């Protein structure tokens, strides 16, 4: 179900009439803009990222932490897409991202690394690694079920 929603979301984005503007009007979205490309790729991968984050933090927090592309999230590596022949790739990628999770008014709770398997058939989480834990302020301690792993 989540894979279907992800692909419907991606299709809706691609069907948006803003993608049909003249080429000279899209110069601001040049391929050489690594910040926008980073945010766009992470945005497209958000459904499986959020699902993995929520599963990891469920034993520790009473609420789901927030993860967004623009709050320190970054692509660590992209592997795959090897050329099969004449400019055609295999469309199979392994994407590793680092994300910062927060609750409330941007109170950081952790930094995690997630490795995703990206294929035409869907996106799956290959590996989830919790890198850092951050203590919450006293007024937000009630959100803790138990302490996060220390690293």
C-alpha positions in Angstrom: 0.0 0.0 0.0 2.8 2.4 1.0 4.7 1.6 -2.2 1.6 2.4 -4.3 1.1 5.7 -2.5 4.7 6.6 -3.1 4.5 5.9 -6.8 1.2 7.8 -7.0 2.9 10.8 -5.3 5.8 10.6 -7.6 3.5 10.4 -10.6 1.5 13.4 -9.4 4.7 15.4 -9.1 5.8 14.4 -12.6 2.4 15.2 -14.1 2.4 18.7 -12.5 2.2 21.3 -15.3 5.1 23.2 -13.8 7.4 20.5 -15.3 6.1 21.5 -18.8 7.6 25.1 -18.7 10.0 26.3 -21.3 13.6 25.1 -20.8 15.0 28.6 -20.4 12.6 29.2 -17.5 14.0 26.2 -15.6 17.6 27.5 -15.3 17.1 28.0 -11.6 16.7 24.2 -11.2 19.9 23.4 -13.0 21.4 19.9 -12.6 24.5 21.5 -11.1 22.5 22.6 -8.0 23.5 20.0 -5.5 21.4 21.4 -2.6 18.2 21.2 -4.6 19.0 17.8 -6.0 19.8 16.5 -2.5 16.5 17.8 -1.2 14.5 16.5 -4.1 15.9 13.0 -3.9 15.4 12.8 -0.2 11.9 14.2 -0.6 11.0 11.5 -3.1 12.4 8.9 -0.6 10.5 10.3 2.4 7.8 7.6 2.7 10.2 4.7 3.3 12.5 7.0 5.4 9.7 8.1 7.6 8.4 4.5 8.0 11.9 3.3 9.0 12.4 6.2 11.5 9.0 5.6 13.1 9.7 1.9 13.5 13.1 2.6 15.1 11.9 5.3 17.5 8.6 3.7 18.5 10.0 1.9 21.6 11.7 5.2 22.8 9.2 8.0 22.1 5.5 8.5 22.7 5.3 10.5 19.4 6.8 10.0 16.0 9.8 12.2 15.4 9.9 14.6 12.5 12.4 14.2 9.6 12.5 16.6 6.7 15.0 17.0 3.8 16.0 20.6 4.7 16.9 20.0 8.4 20.4 18.5 8.0 19.4 15.5 5.9 21.9 14.6 3.3 22.7 12.0 0.7 25.9 10.1 1.8 26.2 8.0 -1.3 24.4 6.7 -4.4 25.5 3.5 -6.0 24.2 1.6 -9.0 22.6 2.7 -12.2 25.4 0.9 -14.1 25.2 1.3 -17.8 23.8 -1.7 -19.6 24.4 -0.5 -23.1 24.2 2.7 -25.3 23.3 5.1 -22.4 20.7 2.8 -20.8 21.2 2.1 -17.1 19.8 -0.7 -15.0 17.7 1.7 -12.9 18.7 -0.1 -9.6 20.3 2.1 -7.0 21.5 1.9 -3.4 21.0 5.3 -1.7 22.4 6.0 1.7 21.1 9.1 3.6 21.8 10.7 6.9 18.8 12.3 8.7 18.4 14.4 11.8 15.2 13.7 13.8 13.5 16.2 16.0 10.4 16.7 18.2 8.6 19.9 19.1 10.2 23.1 18.1 13.2 21.4 16.4 14.6 19.7 19.5 17.0 17.1 18.0 16.7 13.6 19.3 19.0 11.7 16.9 21.0 11.3 13.8 20.6 8.2 11.8 21.9 6.6 8.6 19.5 4.7 6.3 20.4 2.7 3.3 17.6 2.2 0.7 17.3 -0.1 -2.2 15.7 1.9 -5.1 14.2 0.0 -8.0 11.4 0.6 -10.5 9.3 -1.9 -8.4 9.7 0.2 -5.3 11.9 1.4 -2.5 12.9 -0.8 0.5 15.1 -0.2 3.5 18.3 -2.3 3.4 19.9 -1.0 6.6 19.1 1.3 9.5 21.9 2.6 11.7 21.3 4.9 14.7 24.4 7.2 14.9 23.8 9.6 17.7 21.3 10.3 20.5 20.5 13.8 21.9 18.9 14.4 25.3 15.6 16.2 25.4 15.1 19.3 27.6 13.3 18.7 30.9 10.0 20.0 29.6 10.0 17.4 26.8 11.2 14.4 28.9 7.5 13.2 29.1 7.9 12.2 25.5 10.5 9.5 26.4 9.3 5.9 27.0 12.9 4.8 27.7 16.3 6.3 27.0 17.6 6.2 23.5 20.7 4.2 22.8 23.9 6.1 23.7 26.6 6.4 21.1 
